[in-house]
């Protein structure tokens, strides 16, 4: 299979105006990925699927990623005067990167038996109106997984054929897979509360004080009369 650099170059030639960046992966897997701008993501995805050399016709999974606001430190070499002499010294700079959400697609070719090629699309921010283009009509297997990202991260996929919750119930508020999510202890609206959920919910109900003996008898008599 072609290198990621070759795929990037051919995709940019095939889709006019597409902006694609290689995102390196420093981990053991060394699986770098292609970050595609949202405006051209659909066209680039179609190219990856239909190109005769690539034929990335199978999307094995789609994953959501939540990136919080963060500060990245970089060390750069600068020329400075030291004791009257110009020297090259290391200086640390800080870059503030606002948070965003991503959808990450792992693509394979069933035709040519190669892959994966990993592509990413990224929201502008982490706000409630976060949106991405849906790639479900390119890879049908992405339908439920884009719904899962919508449900758990709050990303709305424009053009998805059936965008609705898939794991949480309709009345559920917030997005459980976001890094700043705080689990509530009141689950009275969960359709099937059980075990620990019921114990947590009890904290929100007024406990009836224990009755003394006389009150128990009266209460019991009232119950029988009813």
HUZIFEN-V998175 format. One record per backbone hydrogen bond with DSSP energy under -0.5 kcal/mol. NH is the residue of the N-H (numbers start at 1). CO is the residue of the C=O. E is the energy in kcal/mol with one decimal. If there is no record, write none. Layout:
# HUZIFEN-V998175
NH:CO:E
NH:CO:E
This chain:
# HUZIFEN-V998175
7:3:-2.3
8:4:-2.6
9:5:-2.2
10:6:-2.4
11:7:-2.5
12:8:-2.3
13:9:-1.6
14:10:-2.2
15:11:-2.3
16:14:-0.7
18:15:-1.9
20:18:-0.6
21:35:-2.3
23:21:-0.6
23:33:-3.2
24:22:-0.7
26:24:-0.5
30:27:-1.1
32:30:-1.3
33:23:-2.2
34:118:-2.7
35:21:-3.4
35:33:-0.5
36:34:-0.6
36:120:-2.7
37:19:-1.7
40:37:-0.8
41:37:-0.6
41:38:-0.6
44:40:-2.6
45:41:-2.6
46:42:-2.2
47:43:-2.0
48:44:-2.5
49:45:-1.9
50:46:-2.6
51:47:-2.5
55:51:-2.4
56:48:-2.5
57:55:-2.2
58:108:-2.3
60:58:-0.7
60:106:-2.1
61:106:-0.8
63:104:-2.5
65:102:-2.0
67:65:-0.6
67:100:-2.7
68:66:-0.6
70:97:-2.4
72:70:-0.5
72:95:-2.9
73:71:-0.5
74:93:-2.8
76:74:-0.6
76:91:-3.0
78:76:-0.5
78:89:-3.1
80:78:-0.6
80:87:-3.0
82:80:-0.7
82:85:-3.6
83:81:-0.5
85:82:-1.6
87:80:-3.5
89:78:-3.4
89:87:-0.6
91:76:-3.0
93:74:-3.3
93:91:-0.5
95:72:-2.6
97:70:-3.3
97:95:-0.6
98:96:-0.6
100:67:-1.8
101:125:-0.5
102:65:-2.4
103:121:-2.2
104:63:-2.9
105:119:-2.8
106:61:-2.2
107:105:-0.6
107:117:-2.4
108:58:-3.0
109:114:-2.9
110:108:-0.6
111:55:-0.5
113:109:-1.1
114:109:-0.9
116:107:-0.7
117:107:-2.0
119:105:-2.2
120:34:-3.0
121:103:-1.8
123:101:-2.9
130:127:-1.7
132:156:-2.3
134:158:-2.8
138:135:-1.0
139:135:-2.5
140:138:-0.5
142:139:-2.1
143:140:-1.6
146:142:-2.6
147:143:-1.8
148:144:-1.9
149:145:-1.9
150:146:-2.4
151:147:-2.6
152:148:-2.8
153:149:-2.4
154:149:-0.8
154:150:-1.0
155:149:-0.9
156:130:-2.6
157:155:-0.5
158:132:-2.5
158:156:-0.8
160:157:-1.7
163:160:-0.5
164:162:-1.0
172:169:-1.8
177:152:-2.0
178:175:-1.7
181:178:-1.7
183:181:-0.5
187:185:-0.6
190:187:-2.0
193:190:-0.8
197:194:-2.1
199:195:-1.9
200:196:-2.3
201:197:-2.1
202:198:-1.7
203:199:-0.6
203:200:-1.0
204:201:-1.9
205:202:-1.8
216:212:-2.2
217:213:-1.9
218:214:-2.5
219:215:-2.9
220:216:-2.6
221:217:-2.9
222:218:-2.8
223:219:-2.0
224:220:-2.1
225:221:-2.7
226:222:-1.8
